[in-house]
Amino acid sequence: MPDKKGLTFHLKYDLIDGVMRDRTFYHSFLNATFKVEKNPTYTGNHFLARVNRVSSCTYPLGTTEQEMIDQYHNSVVLEKDIDGNKVLTGDIHRVVEVSFYEDSIAKDDLRITHD
């Protein structure tokens, strides 16, 4: 006959495990980190030109690596620079490598804006 402590632990573990695996309250997405280098044609002095990694870029599940890179390069950094031109991330630097993983967040959390 199992001892009471062991039985209680198993009952509680099953309850906790069931709650932890319940994904109905979570929103899944891809969290990407880009390894970047400065675009040799960029002559400005925006602070982004000094970084070599950009992290916590989020994308919907199913986004391909090339789509992530394209979206990243086309994101707007400045609506108007000193000369009145729009500056895109792709103007400042180029993606060398992408690493990403599936992440999740509570559905009622407003930090993730896609989907």
Jmol script that loads the backbone (N, CA, C; Angstrom):
load data "model"
ATOM      1  N   MET A   1       0.845  -1.182   0.000  1.00  0.00           N
ATOM      2  CA  MET A   1       0.000   0.000   0.000  1.00  0.00           C
ATOM      3  C   MET A   1       0.892   1.248   0.000  1.00  0.00           C
ATOM      4  N   PRO A   2       0.668   2.202  -0.942  1.00  0.00           N
ATOM      5  CA  PRO A   2       1.505   3.397  -0.988  1.00  0.00           C
ATOM      6  C   PRO A   2       1.280   4.289   0.224  1.00  0.00           C
ATOM      7  N   ASP A   3       2.336   4.967   0.596  1.00  0.00           N
ATOM      8  CA  ASP A   3       2.195   5.877   1.741  1.00  0.00           C
ATOM      9  C   ASP A   3       1.365   7.092   1.335  1.00  0.00           C
ATOM     10  N   LYS A   4       0.828   7.752   2.320  1.00  0.00           N
ATOM     11  CA  LYS A   4      -0.058   8.896   2.063  1.00  0.00           C
ATOM     12  C   LYS A   4       0.689  10.052   1.395  1.00  0.00           C
ATOM     13  N   LYS A   5       1.913  10.276   1.807  1.00  0.00           N
ATOM     14  CA  LYS A   5       2.674  11.395   1.233  1.00  0.00           C
ATOM     15  C   LYS A   5       2.904  11.188  -0.266  1.00  0.00           C
ATOM     16  N   GLY A   6       3.280  10.009  -0.659  1.00  0.00           N
ATOM     17  CA  GLY A   6       3.515   9.715  -2.067  1.00  0.00           C
ATOM     18  C   GLY A   6       2.252   9.857  -2.892  1.00  0.00           C
ATOM     19  N   LEU A   7       1.140   9.384  -2.357  1.00  0.00           N
ATOM     20  CA  LEU A   7      -0.132   9.472  -3.050  1.00  0.00           C
ATOM     21  C   LEU A   7      -0.554  10.933  -3.195  1.00  0.00           C
ATOM     22  N   THR A   8      -0.384  11.710  -2.149  1.00  0.00           N
ATOM     23  CA  THR A   8      -0.730  13.129  -2.197  1.00  0.00           C
ATOM     24  C   THR A   8       0.127  13.856  -3.218  1.00  0.00           C
ATOM     25  N   PHE A   9       1.401  13.542  -3.235  1.00  0.00           N
ATOM     26  CA  PHE A   9       2.294  14.183  -4.192  1.00  0.00           C
ATOM     27  C   PHE A   9       1.856  13.893  -5.619  1.00  0.00           C
ATOM     28  N   HIS A  10       1.532  12.627  -5.909  1.00  0.00           N
ATOM     29  CA  HIS A  10       1.115  12.268  -7.262  1.00  0.00           C
ATOM     30  C   HIS A  10      -0.180  12.961  -7.658  1.00  0.00           C
ATOM     31  N   LEU A  11      -1.117  13.086  -6.737  1.00  0.00           N
ATOM     32  CA  LEU A  11      -2.370  13.781  -7.035  1.00  0.00           C
ATOM     33  C   LEU A  11      -2.105  15.254  -7.341  1.00  0.00           C
ATOM     34  N   LYS A  12      -1.255  15.888  -6.534  1.00  0.00           N
ATOM     35  CA  LYS A  12      -0.939  17.302  -6.757  1.00  0.00           C
ATOM     36  C   LYS A  12      -0.145  17.485  -8.049  1.00  0.00           C
ATOM     37  N   TYR A  13       0.784  16.559  -8.325  1.00  0.00           N
ATOM     38  CA  TYR A  13       1.589  16.658  -9.536  1.00  0.00           C
ATOM     39  C   TYR A  13       0.695  16.569 -10.766  1.00  0.00           C
ATOM     40  N   ASP A  14      -0.234  15.637 -10.777  1.00  0.00           N
ATOM     41  CA  ASP A  14      -1.152  15.499 -11.910  1.00  0.00           C
ATOM     42  C   ASP A  14      -1.967  16.770 -12.105  1.00  0.00           C
ATOM     43  N   LEU A  15      -2.383  17.395 -11.016  1.00  0.00           N
ATOM     44  CA  LEU A  15      -3.149  18.629 -11.095  1.00  0.00           C
ATOM     45  C   LEU A  15      -2.286  19.759 -11.663  1.00  0.00           C
ATOM     46  N   ILE A  16      -1.063  19.907 -11.160  1.00  0.00           N
ATOM     47  CA  ILE A  16      -0.154  20.962 -11.627  1.00  0.00           C
ATOM     48  C   ILE A  16       0.235  20.723 -13.079  1.00  0.00           C
ATOM     49  N   ASP A  17       0.560  19.482 -13.417  1.00  0.00           N
ATOM     50  CA  ASP A  17       0.955  19.148 -14.778  1.00  0.00           C
ATOM     51  C   ASP A  17      -0.169  19.462 -15.760  1.00  0.00           C
ATOM     52  N   GLY A  18      -1.388  19.171 -15.403  1.00  0.00           N
ATOM     53  CA  GLY A  18      -2.524  19.465 -16.268  1.00  0.00           C
ATOM     54  C   GLY A  18      -2.709  20.945 -16.501  1.00  0.00           C
ATOM     55  N   VAL A  19      -2.495  21.746 -15.489  1.00  0.00           N
ATOM     56  CA  VAL A  19      -2.637  23.196 -15.606  1.00  0.00           C
ATOM     57  C   VAL A  19      -1.504  23.769 -16.454  1.00  0.00           C
ATOM     58  N   MET A  20      -0.286  23.273 -16.243  1.00  0.00           N
ATOM     59  CA  MET A  20       0.859  23.794 -16.981  1.00  0.00           C
ATOM     60  C   MET A  20       0.769  23.476 -18.476  1.00  0.00           C
ATOM     61  N   ARG A  21       0.132  22.388 -18.834  1.00  0.00           N
ATOM     62  CA  ARG A  21       0.048  21.993 -20.237  1.00  0.00           C
ATOM     63  C   ARG A  21      -1.184  22.558 -20.938  1.00  0.00           C
ATOM     64  N   ASP A  22      -2.070  23.199 -20.204  1.00  0.00           N
ATOM     65  CA  ASP A  22      -3.269  23.786 -20.803  1.00  0.00           C
ATOM     66  C   ASP A  22      -2.874  25.036 -21.573  1.00  0.00           C
ATOM     67  N   ARG A  23      -2.971  24.984 -22.913  1.00  0.00           N
ATOM     68  CA  ARG A  23      -2.509  26.083 -23.760  1.00  0.00           C
ATOM     69  C   ARG A  23      -3.644  27.015 -24.182  1.00  0.00           C
ATOM     70  N   THR A  24      -4.850  26.835 -23.652  1.00  0.00           N
ATOM     71  CA  THR A  24      -5.983  27.644 -24.110  1.00  0.00           C
ATOM     72  C   THR A  24      -5.860  29.104 -23.697  1.00  0.00           C
ATOM     73  N   PHE A  25      -5.079  29.394 -22.684  1.00  0.00           N
ATOM     74  CA  PHE A  25      -4.944  30.772 -22.215  1.00  0.00           C
ATOM     75  C   PHE A  25      -3.675  31.441 -22.723  1.00  0.00           C
ATOM     76  N   TYR A  26      -2.962  30.777 -23.636  1.00  0.00           N
ATOM     77  CA  TYR A  26      -1.696  31.309 -24.118  1.00  0.00           C
ATOM     78  C   TYR A  26      -1.735  31.525 -25.622  1.00  0.00           C
ATOM     79  N   HIS A  27      -0.951  32.484 -26.063  1.00  0.00           N
ATOM     80  CA  HIS A  27      -0.800  32.804 -27.478  1.00  0.00           C
ATOM     81  C   HIS A  27       0.634  32.456 -27.856  1.00  0.00           C
ATOM     82  N   SER A  28       0.818  31.606 -28.853  1.00  0.00           N
ATOM     83  CA  SER A  28       2.164  31.197 -29.273  1.00  0.00           C
ATOM     84  C   SER A  28       2.629  32.050 -30.449  1.00  0.00           C
ATOM     85  N   PHE A  29       3.925  32.284 -30.522  1.00  0.00           N
ATOM     86  CA  PHE A  29       4.526  33.092 -31.574  1.00  0.00           C
ATOM     87  C   PHE A  29       5.992  32.721 -31.702  1.00  0.00           C
ATOM     88  N   LEU A  30       6.654  33.234 -32.721  1.00  0.00           N
ATOM     89  CA  LEU A  30       8.087  33.025 -32.904  1.00  0.00           C
ATOM     90  C   LEU A  30       8.834  34.240 -32.379  1.00  0.00           C
ATOM     91  N   ASN A  31       9.840  34.000 -31.571  1.00  0.00           N
ATOM     92  CA  ASN A  31      10.670  35.056 -31.013  1.00  0.00           C
ATOM     93  C   ASN A  31      12.031  34.964 -31.708  1.00  0.00           C
ATOM     94  N   ALA A  32      12.408  36.000 -32.431  1.00  0.00           N
ATOM     95  CA  ALA A  32      13.619  35.942 -33.253  1.00  0.00           C
ATOM     96  C   ALA A  32      14.698  36.905 -32.762  1.00  0.00           C
ATOM     97  N   THR A  33      15.931  36.503 -32.960  1.00  0.00           N
ATOM     98  CA  THR A  33      17.092  37.359 -32.712  1.00  0.00           C
ATOM     99  C   THR A  33      17.885  37.415 -34.013  1.00  0.00           C
ATOM    100  N   PHE A  34      18.218  38.628 -34.427  1.00  0.00           N
ATOM    101  CA  PHE A  34      18.971  38.832 -35.664  1.00  0.00           C
ATOM    102  C   PHE A  34      20.403  39.221 -35.340  1.00  0.00           C
ATOM    103  N   LYS A  35      21.354  38.526 -35.948  1.00  0.00           N
ATOM    104  CA  LYS A  35      22.749  38.952 -35.914  1.00  0.00           C
ATOM    105  C   LYS A  35      22.912  39.838 -37.138  1.00  0.00           C
ATOM    106  N   VAL A  36      23.366  41.076 -36.939  1.00  0.00           N
ATOM    107  CA  VAL A  36      23.411  42.046 -38.035  1.00  0.00           C
ATOM    108  C   VAL A  36      24.801  42.669 -38.171  1.00  0.00           C
ATOM    109  N   GLU A  37      25.029  43.266 -39.325  1.00  0.00           N
ATOM    110  CA  GLU A  37      26.243  44.061 -39.548  1.00  0.00           C
ATOM    111  C   GLU A  37      25.832  45.346 -40.254  1.00  0.00           C
ATOM    112  N   LYS A  38      26.626  46.375 -40.072  1.00  0.00           N
ATOM    113  CA  LYS A  38      26.312  47.672 -40.657  1.00  0.00           C
ATOM    114  C   LYS A  38      26.353  47.600 -42.182  1.00  0.00           C
ATOM    115  N   ASN A  39      25.366  48.197 -42.791  1.00  0.00           N
ATOM    116  CA  ASN A  39      25.313  48.278 -44.247  1.00  0.00           C
ATOM    117  C   ASN A  39      26.409  49.242 -44.692  1.00  0.00           C
ATOM    118  N   PRO A  40      27.335  48.838 -45.558  1.00  0.00           N
ATOM    119  CA  PRO A  40      28.447  49.702 -45.955  1.00  0.00           C
ATOM    120  C   PRO A  40      28.001  50.985 -46.663  1.00  0.00           C
ATOM    121  N   THR A  41      26.798  50.989 -47.216  1.00  0.00           N
ATOM    122  CA  THR A  41      26.324  52.192 -47.911  1.00  0.00           C
ATOM    123  C   THR A  41      25.689  53.206 -46.965  1.00  0.00           C
ATOM    124  N   TYR A  42      25.469  52.817 -45.697  1.00  0.00           N
ATOM    125  CA  TYR A  42      24.838  53.730 -44.741  1.00  0.00           C
ATOM    126  C   TYR A  42      25.883  54.696 -44.193  1.00  0.00           C
ATOM    127  N   THR A  43      25.621  55.986 -44.312  1.00  0.00           N
ATOM    128  CA  THR A  43      26.584  57.002 -43.856  1.00  0.00           C
ATOM    129  C   THR A  43      26.080  57.774 -42.645  1.00  0.00           C
ATOM    130  N   GLY A  44      24.888  57.487 -42.179  1.00  0.00           N
ATOM    131  CA  GLY A  44      24.328  58.211 -41.030  1.00  0.00           C
ATOM    132  C   GLY A  44      24.945  57.757 -39.720  1.00  0.00           C
ATOM    133  N   ASN A  45      24.451  58.349 -38.631  1.00  0.00           N
ATOM    134  CA  ASN A  45      24.998  58.002 -37.320  1.00  0.00           C
ATOM    135  C   ASN A  45      23.903  57.558 -36.343  1.00  0.00           C
ATOM    136  N   HIS A  46      22.865  56.906 -36.847  1.00  0.00           N
ATOM    137  CA  HIS A  46      21.806  56.397 -35.980  1.00  0.00           C
ATOM    138  C   HIS A  46      22.392  55.351 -35.037  1.00  0.00           C
ATOM    139  N   PHE A  47      21.908  55.314 -33.788  1.00  0.00           N
ATOM    140  CA  PHE A  47      22.467  54.380 -32.802  1.00  0.00           C
ATOM    141  C   PHE A  47      22.339  52.923 -33.249  1.00  0.00           C
ATOM    142  N   LEU A  48      21.355  52.607 -34.063  1.00  0.00           N
ATOM    143  CA  LEU A  48      21.153  51.237 -34.529  1.00  0.00           C
ATOM    144  C   LEU A  48      22.346  50.744 -35.346  1.00  0.00           C
ATOM    145  N   ALA A  49      23.095  51.654 -35.941  1.00  0.00           N
ATOM    146  CA  ALA A  49      24.253  51.264 -36.757  1.00  0.00           C
ATOM    147  C   ALA A  49      25.379  50.693 -35.895  1.00  0.00           C
ATOM    148  N   ARG A  50      25.309  50.898 -34.578  1.00  0.00           N
ATOM    149  CA  ARG A  50      26.368  50.424 -33.685  1.00  0.00           C
ATOM    150  C   ARG A  50      26.092  49.049 -33.094  1.00  0.00           C
ATOM    151  N   VAL A  51      24.897  48.495 -33.279  1.00  0.00           N
ATOM    152  CA  VAL A  51      24.561  47.210 -32.662  1.00  0.00           C
ATOM    153  C   VAL A  51      24.921  46.052 -33.586  1.00  0.00           C
ATOM    154  N   ASN A  52      25.146  44.876 -32.974  1.00  0.00           N
ATOM    155  CA  ASN A  52      25.430  43.697 -33.781  1.00  0.00           C
ATOM    156  C   ASN A  52      24.399  42.583 -33.574  1.00  0.00           C
ATOM    157  N   ARG A  53      23.451  42.796 -32.652  1.00  0.00           N
ATOM    158  CA  ARG A  53      22.344  41.860 -32.438  1.00  0.00           C
ATOM    159  C   ARG A  53      21.090  42.636 -32.100  1.00  0.00           C
ATOM    160  N   VAL A  54      19.974  42.186 -32.663  1.00  0.00           N
ATOM    161  CA  VAL A  54      18.671  42.767 -32.359  1.00  0.00           C
ATOM    162  C   VAL A  54      17.786  41.614 -31.902  1.00  0.00           C
ATOM    163  N   SER A  55      17.299  41.674 -30.656  1.00  0.00           N
ATOM    164  CA  SER A  55      16.533  40.557 -30.109  1.00  0.00           C
ATOM    165  C   SER A  55      15.080  40.920 -29.859  1.00  0.00           C
ATOM    166  N   SER A  56      14.302  39.905 -29.522  1.00  0.00           N
ATOM    167  CA  SER A  56      12.881  40.021 -29.171  1.00  0.00           C
ATOM    168  C   SER A  56      12.025  40.570 -30.301  1.00  0.00           C
ATOM    169  N   CYS A  57      12.311  40.152 -31.508  1.00  0.00           N
ATOM    170  CA  CYS A  57      11.451  40.467 -32.644  1.00  0.00           C
ATOM    171  C   CYS A  57      10.445  39.325 -32.742  1.00  0.00           C
ATOM    172  N   THR A  58       9.162  39.632 -32.731  1.00  0.00           N
ATOM    173  CA  THR A  58       8.151  38.582 -32.705  1.00  0.00           C
ATOM    174  C   THR A  58       7.414  38.481 -34.028  1.00  0.00           C
ATOM    175  N   TYR A  59       7.087  37.247 -34.393  1.00  0.00           N
ATOM    176  CA  TYR A  59       6.402  36.951 -35.646  1.00  0.00           C
ATOM    177  C   TYR A  59       5.368  35.862 -35.406  1.00  0.00           C
ATOM    178  N   PRO A  60       4.304  35.825 -36.207  1.00  0.00           N
ATOM    179  CA  PRO A  60       3.306  34.761 -36.068  1.00  0.00           C
ATOM    180  C   PRO A  60       3.913  33.394 -36.398  1.00  0.00           C
ATOM    181  N   LEU A  61       3.359  32.348 -35.808  1.00  0.00           N
ATOM    182  CA  LEU A  61       3.797  30.987 -36.139  1.00  0.00           C
ATOM    183  C   LEU A  61       3.618  30.750 -37.633  1.00  0.00           C
ATOM    184  N   GLY A  62       4.543  30.043 -38.218  1.00  0.00           N
ATOM    185  CA  GLY A  62       4.463  29.747 -39.646  1.00  0.00           C
ATOM    186  C   GLY A  62       5.235  30.726 -40.510  1.00  0.00           C
ATOM    187  N   THR A  63       5.773  31.782 -39.918  1.00  0.00           N
ATOM    188  CA  THR A  63       6.570  32.741 -40.678  1.00  0.00           C
ATOM    189  C   THR A  63       7.906  32.097 -41.031  1.00  0.00           C
ATOM    190  N   THR A  64       8.301  32.186 -42.287  1.00  0.00           N
ATOM    191  CA  THR A  64       9.575  31.594 -42.701  1.00  0.00           C
ATOM    192  C   THR A  64      10.731  32.535 -42.330  1.00  0.00           C
ATOM    193  N   GLU A  65      11.924  31.988 -42.357  1.00  0.00           N
ATOM    194  CA  GLU A  65      13.114  32.780 -42.028  1.00  0.00           C
ATOM    195  C   GLU A  65      13.280  33.946 -43.005  1.00  0.00           C
ATOM    196  N   GLN A  66      13.046  33.700 -44.282  1.00  0.00           N
ATOM    197  CA  GLN A  66      13.190  34.761 -45.284  1.00  0.00           C
ATOM    198  C   GLN A  66      12.136  35.850 -45.080  1.00  0.00           C
ATOM    199  N   GLU A  67      10.910  35.462 -44.718  1.00  0.00           N
ATOM    200  CA  GLU A  67       9.865  36.456 -44.440  1.00  0.00           C
ATOM    201  C   GLU A  67      10.246  37.321 -43.233  1.00  0.00           C
ATOM    202  N   MET A  68      10.849  36.700 -42.218  1.00  0.00           N
ATOM    203  CA  MET A  68      11.301  37.460 -41.044  1.00  0.00           C
ATOM    204  C   MET A  68      12.337  38.499 -41.462  1.00  0.00           C
ATOM    205  N   ILE A  69      13.295  38.077 -42.272  1.00  0.00           N
ATOM    206  CA  ILE A  69      14.359  38.985 -42.714  1.00  0.00           C
ATOM    207  C   ILE A  69      13.766  40.119 -43.547  1.00  0.00           C
ATOM    208  N   ASP A  70      12.861  39.796 -44.466  1.00  0.00           N
ATOM    209  CA  ASP A  70      12.240  40.821 -45.311  1.00  0.00           C
ATOM    210  C   ASP A  70      11.444  41.828 -44.469  1.00  0.00           C
ATOM    211  N   GLN A  71      10.649  41.321 -43.528  1.00  0.00           N
ATOM    212  CA  GLN A  71       9.877  42.220 -42.669  1.00  0.00           C
ATOM    213  C   GLN A  71      10.798  43.094 -41.822  1.00  0.00           C
ATOM    214  N   TYR A  72      11.873  42.490 -41.329  1.00  0.00           N
ATOM    215  CA  TYR A  72      12.820  43.249 -40.508  1.00  0.00           C
ATOM    216  C   TYR A  72      13.486  44.354 -41.337  1.00  0.00           C
ATOM    217  N   HIS A  73      13.956  44.012 -42.531  1.00  0.00           N
ATOM    218  CA  HIS A  73      14.609  45.009 -43.391  1.00  0.00           C
ATOM    219  C   HIS A  73      13.662  46.135 -43.792  1.00  0.00           C
ATOM    220  N   ASN A  74      12.362  45.847 -43.881  1.00  0.00           N
ATOM    221  CA  ASN A  74      11.396  46.855 -44.315  1.00  0.00           C
ATOM    222  C   ASN A  74      10.737  47.618 -43.175  1.00  0.00           C
ATOM    223  N   SER A  75      11.144  47.353 -41.934  1.00  0.00           N
ATOM    224  CA  SER A  75      10.556  48.104 -40.823  1.00  0.00           C
ATOM    225  C   SER A  75      11.142  49.518 -40.782  1.00  0.00           C
ATOM    226  N   VAL A  76      10.297  50.483 -40.470  1.00  0.00           N
ATOM    227  CA  VAL A  76      10.683  51.890 -40.501  1.00  0.00           C
ATOM    228  C   VAL A  76      11.394  52.270 -39.208  1.00  0.00           C
ATOM    229  N   VAL A  77      12.566  52.881 -39.332  1.00  0.00           N
ATOM    230  CA  VAL A  77      13.308  53.378 -38.179  1.00  0.00           C
ATOM    231  C   VAL A  77      12.964  54.849 -37.958  1.00  0.00           C
ATOM    232  N   LEU A  78      13.022  55.621 -39.016  1.00  0.00           N
ATOM    233  CA  LEU A  78      12.699  57.051 -38.958  1.00  0.00           C
ATOM    234  C   LEU A  78      11.747  57.397 -40.096  1.00  0.00           C
ATOM    235  N   GLU A  79      10.665  58.078 -39.765  1.00  0.00           N
ATOM    236  CA  GLU A  79       9.758  58.540 -40.818  1.00  0.00           C
ATOM    237  C   GLU A  79      10.447  59.592 -41.682  1.00  0.00           C
ATOM    238  N   LYS A  80      11.224  60.477 -41.036  1.00  0.00           N
ATOM    239  CA  LYS A  80      11.977  61.500 -41.774  1.00  0.00           C
ATOM    240  C   LYS A  80      13.306  61.731 -41.078  1.00  0.00           C
ATOM    241  N   ASP A  81      14.368  61.600 -41.836  1.00  0.00           N
ATOM    242  CA  ASP A  81      15.674  61.947 -41.271  1.00  0.00           C
ATOM    243  C   ASP A  81      15.942  63.424 -41.516  1.00  0.00           C
ATOM    244  N   ILE A  82      17.142  63.866 -41.289  1.00  0.00           N
ATOM    245  CA  ILE A  82      17.503  65.288 -41.438  1.00  0.00           C
ATOM    246  C   ILE A  82      17.251  65.798 -42.847  1.00  0.00           C
ATOM    247  N   ASP A  83      17.396  64.907 -43.833  1.00  0.00           N
ATOM    248  CA  ASP A  83      17.175  65.281 -45.233  1.00  0.00           C
ATOM    249  C   ASP A  83      15.728  65.069 -45.677  1.00  0.00           C
ATOM    250  N   GLY A  84      14.869  64.604 -44.768  1.00  0.00           N
ATOM    251  CA  GLY A  84      13.468  64.372 -45.103  1.00  0.00           C
ATOM    252  C   GLY A  84      13.186  63.011 -45.715  1.00  0.00           C
ATOM    253  N   ASN A  85      14.143  62.099 -45.655  1.00  0.00           N
ATOM    254  CA  ASN A  85      13.970  60.762 -46.226  1.00  0.00           C
ATOM    255  C   ASN A  85      13.519  59.768 -45.167  1.00  0.00           C
ATOM    256  N   LYS A  86      12.747  58.761 -45.591  1.00  0.00           N
ATOM    257  CA  LYS A  86      12.351  57.674 -44.696  1.00  0.00           C
ATOM    258  C   LYS A  86      13.525  56.711 -44.569  1.00  0.00           C
ATOM    259  N   VAL A  87      13.841  56.293 -43.344  1.00  0.00           N
ATOM    260  CA  VAL A  87      14.960  55.371 -43.118  1.00  0.00           C
ATOM    261  C   VAL A  87      14.401  54.026 -42.669  1.00  0.00           C
ATOM    262  N   LEU A  88      14.769  52.966 -43.391  1.00  0.00           N
ATOM    263  CA  LEU A  88      14.362  51.603 -43.044  1.00  0.00           C
ATOM    264  C   LEU A  88      15.512  50.892 -42.347  1.00  0.00           C
ATOM    265  N   THR A  89      15.178  49.838 -41.614  1.00  0.00           N
ATOM    266  CA  THR A  89      16.213  49.056 -40.937  1.00  0.00           C
ATOM    267  C   THR A  89      17.200  48.485 -41.946  1.00  0.00           C
ATOM    268  N   GLY A  90      16.716  48.079 -43.109  1.00  0.00           N
ATOM    269  CA  GLY A  90      17.587  47.530 -44.153  1.00  0.00           C
ATOM    270  C   GLY A  90      18.569  48.544 -44.704  1.00  0.00           C
ATOM    271  N   ASP A  91      18.252  49.845 -44.565  1.00  0.00           N
ATOM    272  CA  ASP A  91      19.197  50.882 -44.990  1.00  0.00           C
ATOM    273  C   ASP A  91      20.385  50.955 -44.036  1.00  0.00           C
ATOM    274  N   ILE A  92      20.151  50.648 -42.763  1.00  0.00           N
ATOM    275  CA  ILE A  92      21.184  50.786 -41.731  1.00  0.00           C
ATOM    276  C   ILE A  92      22.068  49.549 -41.646  1.00  0.00           C
ATOM    277  N   HIS A  93      21.462  48.374 -41.631  1.00  0.00           N
ATOM    278  CA  HIS A  93      22.286  47.163 -41.593  1.00  0.00           C
ATOM    279  C   HIS A  93      21.614  45.981 -42.256  1.00  0.00           C
ATOM    280  N   ARG A  94      22.395  44.928 -42.440  1.00  0.00           N
ATOM    281  CA  ARG A  94      21.965  43.701 -43.096  1.00  0.00           C
ATOM    282  C   ARG A  94      21.983  42.552 -42.100  1.00  0.00           C
ATOM    283  N   VAL A  95      21.035  41.644 -42.258  1.00  0.00           N
ATOM    284  CA  VAL A  95      20.967  40.464 -41.394  1.00  0.00           C
ATOM    285  C   VAL A  95      22.005  39.445 -41.847  1.00  0.00           C
ATOM    286  N   VAL A  96      22.805  38.964 -40.907  1.00  0.00           N
ATOM    287  CA  VAL A  96      23.823  37.955 -41.178  1.00  0.00           C
ATOM    288  C   VAL A  96      23.292  36.572 -40.813  1.00  0.00           C
ATOM    289  N   GLU A  97      22.542  36.501 -39.706  1.00  0.00           N
ATOM    290  CA  GLU A  97      22.063  35.221 -39.197  1.00  0.00           C
ATOM    291  C   GLU A  97      20.774  35.445 -38.409  1.00  0.00           C
ATOM    292  N   VAL A  98      19.882  34.464 -38.420  1.00  0.00           N
ATOM    293  CA  VAL A  98      18.643  34.531 -37.652  1.00  0.00           C
ATOM    294  C   VAL A  98      18.542  33.303 -36.765  1.00  0.00           C
ATOM    295  N   SER A  99      18.223  33.512 -35.500  1.00  0.00           N
ATOM    296  CA  SER A  99      17.899  32.387 -34.621  1.00  0.00           C
ATOM    297  C   SER A  99      16.539  32.688 -34.010  1.00  0.00           C
ATOM    298  N   PHE A 100      15.689  31.668 -33.918  1.00  0.00           N
ATOM    299  CA  PHE A 100      14.354  31.900 -33.376  1.00  0.00           C
ATOM    300  C   PHE A 100      13.840  30.649 -32.671  1.00  0.00           C
ATOM    301  N   TYR A 101      12.861  30.842 -31.819  1.00  0.00           N
ATOM    302  CA  TYR A 101      12.231  29.749 -31.093  1.00  0.00           C
ATOM    303  C   TYR A 101      10.768  30.087 -30.860  1.00  0.00           C
ATOM    304  N   GLU A 102       9.977  29.050 -30.595  1.00  0.00           N
ATOM    305  CA  GLU A 102       8.557  29.264 -30.307  1.00  0.00           C
ATOM    306  C   GLU A 102       8.425  29.684 -28.852  1.00  0.00           C
ATOM    307  N   ASP A 103       7.689  30.736 -28.633  1.00  0.00           N
ATOM    308  CA  ASP A 103       7.472  31.287 -27.299  1.00  0.00           C
ATOM    309  C   ASP A 103       5.973  31.449 -27.103  1.00  0.00           C
ATOM    310  N   SER A 104       5.561  31.760 -25.897  1.00  0.00           N
ATOM    311  CA  SER A 104       4.140  31.987 -25.652  1.00  0.00           C
ATOM    312  C   SER A 104       3.959  33.060 -24.593  1.00  0.00           C
ATOM    313  N   ILE A 105       2.779  33.645 -24.597  1.00  0.00           N
ATOM    314  CA  ILE A 105       2.436  34.702 -23.661  1.00  0.00           C
ATOM    315  C   ILE A 105       0.937  34.591 -23.377  1.00  0.00           C
ATOM    316  N   ALA A 106       0.490  35.091 -22.245  1.00  0.00           N
ATOM    317  CA  ALA A 106      -0.931  35.039 -21.907  1.00  0.00           C
ATOM    318  C   ALA A 106      -1.744  35.775 -22.970  1.00  0.00           C
ATOM    319  N   LYS A 107      -2.908  35.238 -23.331  1.00  0.00           N
ATOM    320  CA  LYS A 107      -3.718  35.833 -24.391  1.00  0.00           C
ATOM    321  C   LYS A 107      -4.182  37.246 -24.058  1.00  0.00           C
ATOM    322  N   ASP A 108      -4.322  37.568 -22.780  1.00  0.00           N
ATOM    323  CA  ASP A 108      -4.791  38.907 -22.415  1.00  0.00           C
ATOM    324  C   ASP A 108      -3.644  39.918 -22.278  1.00  0.00           C
ATOM    325  N   ASP A 109      -2.410  39.483 -22.549  1.00  0.00           N
ATOM    326  CA  ASP A 109      -1.258  40.382 -22.511  1.00  0.00           C
ATOM    327  C   ASP A 109      -1.202  41.151 -23.828  1.00  0.00           C
ATOM    328  N   LEU A 110      -1.069  42.450 -23.776  1.00  0.00           N
ATOM    329  CA  LEU A 110      -1.155  43.288 -24.968  1.00  0.00           C
ATOM    330  C   LEU A 110       0.179  43.584 -25.641  1.00  0.00           C
ATOM    331  N   ARG A 111       1.265  42.975 -25.174  1.00  0.00           N
ATOM    332  CA  ARG A 111       2.579  43.268 -25.756  1.00  0.00           C
ATOM    333  C   ARG A 111       2.754  42.691 -27.154  1.00  0.00           C
ATOM    334  N   ILE A 112       2.091  41.611 -27.484  1.00  0.00           N
ATOM    335  CA  ILE A 112       2.183  41.022 -28.813  1.00  0.00           C
ATOM    336  C   ILE A 112       1.041  41.589 -29.642  1.00  0.00           C
ATOM    337  N   THR A 113       1.355  42.224 -30.751  1.00  0.00           N
ATOM    338  CA  THR A 113       0.329  42.940 -31.524  1.00  0.00           C
ATOM    339  C   THR A 113      -0.080  42.244 -32.807  1.00  0.00           C
ATOM    340  N   HIS A 114       0.644  41.201 -33.257  1.00  0.00           N
ATOM    341  CA  HIS A 114       0.249  40.526 -34.479  1.00  0.00           C
ATOM    342  C   HIS A 114      -0.749  39.418 -34.164  1.00  0.00           C
ATOM    343  N   ASP A 115      -1.326  38.843 -35.232  1.00  0.00           N
ATOM    344  CA  ASP A 115      -2.357  37.784 -35.154  1.00  0.00           C
ATOM    345  C   ASP A 115      -3.565  38.366 -34.608  1.00  0.00           C
TER     346      ASP A 115
END
end "model"
wireframe off; spacefill off
backbone 0.3
color backbone group
